[in-house]
Amino acid sequence: LEQGLHGEALGLVLDPLAGQGLTDCVRTAANPTGRIALLVGPESGLAPHEIVAATRAGFRAVRLGPRILRTETAGLASIALLNGIWGGM
């Protein structure tokens, strides 16, 4: 995170308290064909200071929905949503 995002990558950090949902964020993304950097926290979630560090590095905080998923499924669910929205499935 200290180096920030490189190039045209859309950086997303999963945060259950984020003001914007993942689907709303990516629907308005300027470059839906570009690269995506997805930051998923550990089982207990990212600490508030880690989310702040991610947003300072250029990531957008987004939530998946009303449920908090396990760390091993949150990334897969996010990728499935992104593929569905951008026509990759």
C-alpha positions, -999 to +999 in steps of 0.1 A: +000+000+000+029+024+006+036+026-031-001+031-041-018+018-072+002+015-104-011+024-139-048+024-147-058-002-120-091+003-102-083-003-066-111-016-044-109-024-007-138-043+009-152-025+039-186-034+054-190+002+066-183+018+032-208+043+019-208+028-016-216-007-028-193-027-051-219-028-079-226+010-078-188+017-078-179-004-108-209+006-128-196+042-127-159+032-132-142+051-160-124+021-175-143-012-170-118-030-192-088-021-171-071-039-143-085-043-108-067-045-075-090-060-049-080-058-012-097-083+010-090-083+047-083-112+071-110-132+089-115-104+115-116-077+088-093-048+081-086-024+110-099+011+105-064+024+101-057-002+073-088+010+054-076+046+057-042+036+045-057+018+015-079+048+005-048+071+008-030+047-016-058+052-041-082+024-033-120+030-031-138+015-001-168-006-011-192-030+006-205-062-008-239-061+009-256-066+043-236-098+051-200-101+061-184-130+042-156-152+052-122-141+038-119-171+015-153-163-001-154-125-001-128-123-029-146-149-050-180-133-045-164-099-056-149-114-087-182-131-096-200-097-092-174-079-113-176-105-141-214-103-141-215-066-143-188-062-169-200-092-190-171-116-182-194-145-174 
